[in-house]
Amino acid sequence: MSLHITTHNAEETIRFGKLLASGLKSGAVVAFFGELAAGKTTLINGICQGLGVPRPAESPTFTLVNEYPGPVYHIDCYREQRLSEWLELGINEYFYGEGITLVEWADRIRPLLPETTLFVNLRQNFEHDTIRYIEIDGLPEILAPIAKLQTVNWKL
């Protein structure tokens, strides 16, 4: 089962992120895939807003992990690709804890991701650079509540 969403600008991507946040449960891990400028951080910003994070989410490219109230953990794997280094940093504590964990550039640590991970792939439309195609995959029991949310008119 996959969900497919198209957003037409950053505001829609953020609104969809807020809606997606309402379907996430404690302990959720969401892995984001996509090229540079695909909209990963924008979608994560919407999710964080939906989870009540009081400030804009910034990609933790240099710090590797940003921790927000909730708890919400925002991990960026762009700079560190060695699985052993992530294990030494204690990534499993994030994955198997009570918080919601959002992972950018997750393809770099895919073997470490829990089997209950929600996978979000973003693609940019290069003819219309504000359009994003979002595909969400995961276990049916995790996707089902999110699929129900998809019927809400989140573009209002």
N, C-alpha and C positions, 0 to 999 in steps of 0.2 A: 504494500500500500504506500502510495506517495501522494503528497499534496503539492499542487502547483499554483503559485501566486505570481501575478505581475503587478509591480508597482510602477507608477509613472513619474515619481519625483521623490526627493528625500523625505518630504512630509508624509507621504503615503507609506514609505518604508518604515518610518518611525511609528506611525499609527498601527501598522501591521505588527511591529515588534511589541507594542503595548498589548495588543490582543493576544499574541503568542505568549506573553508573560502570564496572562491569566490562566493559561492551560498548563503551566509548569508547576510541578510539585517539589517539595523539599527533597533534596538529594539528586535532582535532575542534572544531567550533563548534556550540554548542547554544543556540538562541534560544527564550526563554520569553515566552509571551503569556498575558494574563489580567488581570482587574480587580484592584483593590486587595484584599488578603486572599484571593486565589485559591489561594495556597499556593506561589508561585514560589520564595520564599526558603527555605521549608521543604524543598522538593524539592532545591534547590541545596545545602542543608545536607547532605542525604543523599548527594548525588553527591560533595561534597567529603570527607565521611567515608569514602566508598568509595574515594576516590583517595588517602587517607592524609593529608589536611590535618589538622594537629595541633590546630586550634582551631575553634570554631564559625564558620561563614561568616556574615558580617553584610552586609546590603545596603549597597553603597557609594553611597547616594543622593547624598551631599554630596561625596565624594571621586571619584566616577565609576568608579574601578577599584580593586579590591582584588587584590593579587597574593599568592598562596600558594605554598608549596613544591610542586614537581611538574614543571614549573610549571603552576599553575591560575590563570586570570584570571577574575575575577568583575566583570562590567561592568554598570552600572545606567544606563539611558538615560532615566530618568524626568524628570530636570531639564534635560537638554540634548537638544534635538530637532533642532538645526541640523546637517545632514549635513556642511557645510563645517567646522564646529567639530570634529566627530569625526575628520574627515580630517586636520585640523591637529594634533590630539592624537596621531595615529599609530595609529588603530584597526586599520589593515591589518597592522601589525606583530603584533598579537595574532591576527588572523584567519588569517594565513598563516605563523605561526611554529610552533614545535614543541610549545607548551603546549596545554592544553585550555581553551577559552574559553567561558564561560557568560554569556549576555547577557539581563538582565531588561529588560522593556519594549522588546523587540526590534522591535516594530511601528514604532517611531519612527525606526529606521535600516534598515528592511528593504531598501532599494535597495543598501546597502553590504554586505549579508551574502553570503558565498560561496555558490555553487550547491550545495556539499556540506553546507550547514548542516542540522542536525537541528532540526526545529520541534516545540516542545512547547507545547500549549495546555492551560491549566488552567481549569476552571470549578468554582465552588462550588455545592453543593446548598443553596438557601436555606431549605428546610424542615428540613434536618439539617445544620447549619453545619460539622460536622467532615468531611463527605463531600466528596471531590474527584473530578472526572472529568478524566482525563488522556488527551489524544490526541497521538500522536507521528507525525509525517510526515517524509519525507525520501527521498532516492534509495534504490532497492531494495538496492543493495550496502551501504549504511550501515545500513538498517533490518533486513536479514536476520539479522545476528548478535544484534541486540537482540531480534528476534522469537523467536529460539531461547531466549534467556534468560527470556522471558516464561513459558515452560512450567515454569520452576522455581517451587516453592511458596515465594515470597518473603514470604508472610504468617506463616510460622512464628515 
